[in-house]
Amino acid sequence: MLYTIYPIEFILAEGEGQEPLPVTLDIGGRQVLASPQAGPGGLVTFRLERLLSTNPYDYLLPQYQPGHTL
């Protein structure tokens, strides 16, 4: 039994309109989470979601900022 305030149609939806799951990529020796997107001409581009690094200086680099297109 599922107790929720949302309508059952919302809970059991087939997943229409859901964004693809982020993938882990190795960019410049650093791991990032990026979401695939449809780019111009049918090419697949990636939008940076998260940087996975223990080096605090990596977070200051503009190419690793969230939202950057790879």
C-alpha positions in Angstrom: 0.0 0.0 0.0 1.3 3.4 -0.9 0.2 6.4 1.1 0.8 9.7 -0.7 -0.8 13.1 -1.3 -0.1 12.8 -5.1 -2.6 11.3 -7.6 -1.9 7.8 -8.6 -1.5 8.9 -12.3 1.4 11.0 -11.2 3.1 8.2 -9.3 2.6 5.6 -12.0 3.5 7.8 -14.9 5.5 6.1 -17.7 8.3 8.6 -17.4 7.4 11.0 -20.2 9.4 14.2 -20.1 12.0 12.9 -17.7 15.6 14.1 -18.2 18.2 11.5 -18.8 20.3 10.4 -15.8 23.7 12.0 -15.4 26.8 10.0 -16.4 30.3 10.1 -14.9 32.9 11.5 -17.3 36.6 12.0 -17.0 37.5 15.5 -18.2 41.0 16.8 -17.9 41.9 14.2 -15.2 38.9 15.1 -13.1 35.6 13.2 -12.7 32.4 15.1 -13.4 28.7 14.2 -13.5 27.1 15.5 -16.7 23.7 15.2 -18.2 23.4 14.4 -21.9 21.4 16.9 -24.1 20.5 17.2 -27.7 22.8 19.6 -29.4 22.7 21.4 -32.7 22.6 19.1 -35.7 21.6 16.1 -33.7 24.9 16.0 -31.8 24.9 15.0 -28.2 26.4 17.5 -25.8 26.8 17.3 -22.0 25.8 19.8 -19.4 28.1 19.7 -16.3 26.1 18.9 -13.2 28.7 18.3 -10.5 32.5 18.1 -10.1 33.8 15.1 -8.1 37.1 16.2 -6.7 38.8 16.4 -3.4 41.0 19.3 -4.5 39.4 22.6 -3.4 41.1 24.6 -6.2 39.3 22.5 -8.9 36.1 24.2 -7.9 37.5 27.6 -8.7 38.2 26.7 -12.4 35.5 28.1 -14.7 35.4 25.1 -17.0 34.2 22.9 -14.1 31.3 25.2 -13.0 27.8 23.7 -13.0 25.9 24.4 -16.2 29.0 24.5 -18.4 28.5 22.7 -21.7 31.0 20.0 -22.6 
